[in-house]
Amino acid sequence: MQKIFLIRHGETVHNIDKKYCGFIESDLTKTGILQSEVLADRLKDEKIENIYASDMKRTFETAKIIFKKMKIIKTSALREMNFGCWENKTYDELCSSKYKNLYSQWLDDPLSISIPKGESLLDLKKRVMKLFNSVILKHKDEKIAFVTHGGPIRVILCNVLGKGLSYFWKIKLDPGSLTYFKYEDGKVKNLVINEILGEK
């Protein structure tokens, strides 16, 4: 039986500022560091054998705090969606920008829009699921942790739950949250989404 742990990185400066942050960097806040330490305590007895993390600073630092002295495989496949021209901008800024009509369309129907100089949801799904499926096949009957971002976790959950990408925004995932489930006979069991552990 496999057990999968999906960890969203701790809180960042951009989370506080409510800015889109995909392929750009944003530092963990003090709260984000504390969230990672709490996750380390929560997972210390799980004996997770395999750890994969997005190669962005915020995710890799979260992974290093949680899985001290363990091998962590960094991969760009687990990055957040590339928000292209919308990176580092807030909702209000985009609503009053030259992209306001396209942005409005994207909010209503994200499957139909590719972000200028960025990605579409389908692009995100293709790269994340290619990596996820290969890791699942490689580590059968083992425990696996993916330390990543909200977008990739939502994509994985849409897939394992048999939902379309239209379900994407219905999944709530807080910074520093833990989502996990078991794979048994090809079926998802004991699913917990967005477990929030709080601060020490």
Buried (B, 14 or more C-beta within 10 A) or exposed (E): EBBBBBBBBBBBBBBEEEBBBBBBEBEBBEBBBBBBBBBBEBBEEEEBEBBBBBEBBBBBBBBBBBBEEEEBEBBEBBBBBBBBBBBBBBEEBBEEBEBEEBBEEBEEEBEEBBBEEBBBBEBBBBBBBEBBEEBBEEBEEBBBBBBBBBBBBBBBBBBBBEBEBEEBEEBEBBBBBBBBBBBEEEEBEEEEBBEEBEEE
